[in-house]
Amino acid sequence: MLGDLAMFTSQKKNKIILTFDLEFWYDTEFLKEYLPESRQDCLVESVLPVLNLLKKYNAQATFFTTGKVMEKYPELIKQIHSQGHEIASHGYSHEFLGKLAKEKFVEEMKKCVELTEKTIGEKPKGFRAPCFSLNKKTSWALLILAELGFKYHSGRSSMPGSALLEVPAGYSGGVYFRLLPVFFFKYLLKKQRILYLHPHELYKDTPIIERAPGFKKFLKYYRVKDSLNKLEKLLQSFQFGSVEQVLGL
């Protein structure tokens, strides 16, 4: 059933859940057709400043990590985990669940579990579908995740009778984080009790796809240069924890 974040967080010193989707900056569905053939992923460069901020304010977070990122940067994942953060799964290929056959999803998620256990010595407890694509049409994935040992999923769609604990992501993150002023976002966090971000949207040097249409570039890059400072203001105002820490998993 849908998790009551206000209830959970009140039990853990009123902490707000902080989450990051750790994927490559170009794993954006609506920009794939405009991507250049040659590109740098800038992943480490975008993650390290985030880790430094979290350490500065003694905050913990959940990093929903794709299998491809974990394969390429296992030492970075180990570093994130060693600093007290939770490593959860964001799928292997960052493909919409609706585009994956069930057999392919099983194959990819088994690979994610094995990769995580090999990298940090433990299996992932949480799953967040790429682009929140776990919904009623793809709810078949829930039983597969439960069979693989997952304890919760974090998304926007509530599915009664879910085999996993549901941790609602709400709309407190992504482009909304960059669009809304800090004071409004503080109000939103008091209501939704969770924040979701991508390291690449906090990194001022994330490559710009010049040939993309203006509106899509707006959604992708608007106020990216200010976003890390904005996160720091929230870290100064709230206590943050990972999903497993706040929910006591």
C-alpha positions in Angstrom: 0.0 0.0 0.0 1.0 3.6 -0.5 3.5 4.6 2.2 2.5 7.4 4.5 5.8 9.4 4.5 4.7 11.9 7.1 4.1 9.0 9.5 7.4 7.3 8.7 9.5 10.5 8.9 8.0 11.5 12.2 9.5 8.3 13.6 13.0 9.3 12.4 13.5 12.8 13.8 11.2 14.2 11.1 13.8 13.5 8.3 12.8 13.9 4.7 13.7 11.2 2.2 16.4 12.3 -0.2 16.8 10.3 -3.5 19.0 10.6 -6.6 18.4 8.8 -9.9 22.0 7.9 -10.9 22.0 7.5 -14.7 23.9 9.0 -17.6 22.8 12.6 -18.5 21.9 11.4 -22.0 19.5 8.7 -20.7 16.7 11.1 -21.4 13.9 9.6 -23.5 12.6 12.8 -25.0 16.2 13.8 -26.2 17.5 10.5 -27.5 16.8 11.4 -31.2 19.0 14.5 -30.9 22.0 13.0 -29.1 25.4 13.4 -30.7 27.2 10.2 -31.6 30.3 11.1 -29.5 29.6 12.3 -25.9 31.2 12.4 -22.5 29.1 11.1 -19.6 30.4 13.5 -17.0 29.1 11.2 -14.3 31.9 11.3 -11.8 32.2 15.1 -12.2 28.5 15.5 -11.4 28.4 13.1 -8.4 31.4 14.2 -6.4 30.1 17.7 -5.6 26.8 16.2 -4.4 28.7 13.8 -2.2 30.7 16.6 -0.7 27.5 18.6 0.1 25.8 15.6 1.7 28.9 15.0 3.8 29.0 18.6 4.8 25.5 18.5 6.2 25.6 15.0 7.5 22.8 13.9 5.1 22.1 10.5 3.8 20.4 9.6 0.5 19.3 6.7 -1.7 20.9 6.5 -5.1 18.7 4.6 -7.5 21.5 3.5 -9.8 21.3 1.9 -13.3 23.2 -1.3 -14.0 25.2 0.4 -16.8 26.5 3.1 -14.4 27.4 0.5 -11.8 29.3 -1.6 -14.5 31.3 1.4 -15.6 32.0 3.0 -12.3 32.0 0.4 -9.5 34.5 2.3 -7.5 32.3 5.4 -7.4 29.4 3.2 -6.3 31.5 1.7 -3.5 32.5 5.3 -2.4 28.8 6.4 -2.3 27.9 3.3 -0.2 30.9 3.7 2.1 29.7 7.2 3.0 26.5 5.8 4.4 24.2 6.1 1.4 21.8 3.5 0.1 22.3 1.9 -3.3 19.0 0.9 -4.9 18.1 0.0 -8.5 17.1 2.2 -11.4 17.0 -0.8 -13.8 19.8 -1.9 -16.0 19.4 0.0 -19.3 17.1 2.9 -18.2 14.5 1.6 -20.7 10.8 2.3 -20.2 9.2 -0.7 -18.6 6.5 -0.6 -21.3 9.1 -1.2 -23.9 10.6 -4.3 -22.2 9.3 -7.8 -22.5 8.8 -9.5 -19.2 11.6 -12.0 -20.0 14.0 -9.1 -20.7 13.0 -7.3 -17.5 13.7 -10.4 -15.5 17.1 -10.8 -17.2 18.0 -7.1 -16.6 16.9 -7.1 -12.9 18.7 -10.3 -12.1 21.8 -8.6 -13.6 21.2 -5.5 -11.4 20.9 -7.6 -8.2 24.1 -9.5 -9.0 26.0 -6.3 -9.9 24.9 -4.6 -6.7 25.8 -7.6 -4.5 29.2 -7.9 -6.3 29.9 -4.2 -5.9 28.8 -3.4 -2.3 28.3 -6.8 -0.8 24.5 -6.6 -0.4 21.4 -6.8 -2.5 19.3 -3.7 -3.4 16.1 -3.2 -1.4 14.5 -0.5 -3.5 13.6 0.0 -7.2 12.6 3.1 -9.1 11.5 2.6 -12.7 13.1 4.8 -15.3 10.9 7.9 -15.9 8.4 6.6 -13.3 7.2 4.0 -15.9 6.0 1.5 -13.2 2.2 2.0 -13.4 -1.0 -0.1 -13.7 0.0 -1.2 -17.3 3.4 -2.4 -16.1 2.3 -3.6 -12.6 3.4 -7.2 -13.7 6.9 -6.0 -12.7 6.0 -5.9 -9.0 5.8 -9.6 -8.5 9.1 -10.1 -10.3 10.7 -7.5 -8.1 9.3 -9.2 -5.0 10.6 -12.6 -6.1 14.1 -11.1 -6.6 14.0 -9.8 -3.0 13.1 -6.1 -3.4 11.3 -4.6 -0.5 9.9 -1.3 -1.9 9.5 0.7 -5.1 9.3 4.5 -5.4 7.1 6.0 -8.1 4.1 8.1 -8.9 1.5 5.4 -9.4 -0.2 3.7 -6.5 -1.2 0.1 -7.1 -3.5 -1.5 -4.5 -2.3 -4.9 -3.4 1.3 -4.2 -4.4 3.7 -6.9 -3.3 6.1 -4.1 -2.3 6.0 -1.1 0.0 5.2 1.9 -2.1 7.3 5.1 -1.4 5.5 7.9 -3.4 7.9 10.2 -5.2 5.4 13.0 -5.7 6.5 15.9 -7.8 9.2 17.3 -5.5 12.1 17.1 -7.9 13.3 17.0 -11.5 12.3 20.0 -13.5 9.9 21.2 -10.7 13.0 21.5 -8.5 14.6 23.9 -11.0 11.3 25.8 -11.8 10.0 26.5 -8.3 11.5 29.1 -6.0 13.2 27.8 -2.8 10.5 29.1 -0.4 7.8 27.2 -2.3 9.9 24.1 -2.5 10.4 24.2 1.3 6.6 24.3 1.6 6.2 21.4 -0.8 8.8 19.2 1.0 6.9 19.7 4.3 3.9 18.1 2.5 5.4 15.4 0.4 8.4 14.5 2.6 10.6 13.3 -0.3 13.0 14.9 -2.8 14.2 13.3 -6.0 17.0 14.7 -8.1 19.6 13.7 -10.8 23.2 14.6 -10.3 23.5 15.7 -13.9 20.8 18.4 -13.3 22.9 19.8 -10.4 26.1 20.0 -12.6 26.7 23.3 -14.4 28.8 21.7 -17.1 26.4 19.0 -18.2 26.7 19.0 -22.0 24.0 20.9 -24.0 22.3 19.3 -27.0 22.2 22.3 -29.3 20.2 20.7 -32.0 17.3 19.8 -29.6 14.1 22.0 -29.9 14.0 25.0 -27.6 11.2 23.7 -25.3 13.0 20.4 -24.7 16.2 22.2 -23.9 14.3 24.3 -21.5 13.0 21.3 -19.7 16.5 19.7 -19.6 18.7 22.7 -18.7 16.6 25.5 -17.2 18.5 26.9 -14.1 20.9 23.9 -13.9 23.7 26.3 -13.1 21.8 27.4 -9.9 20.6 24.0 -8.8 23.5 22.8 -6.6 23.3 26.0 -4.6 19.5 25.4 -4.3 20.1 21.9 -2.9 22.5 23.4 -0.3 19.8 25.8 0.9 17.5 22.8 1.4 20.2 20.9 3.2 20.6 23.8 5.6 16.9 23.8 6.3 15.9 20.1 6.6 17.3 16.8 7.9 17.5 14.3 5.1 17.9 10.5 5.1 17.8 7.6 2.7 14.7 5.5 2.2 16.1 2.5 4.2 17.1 4.8 7.0 13.9 6.8 7.3 11.6 3.8 6.9 13.8 1.6 9.1 14.2 -1.2 6.5 
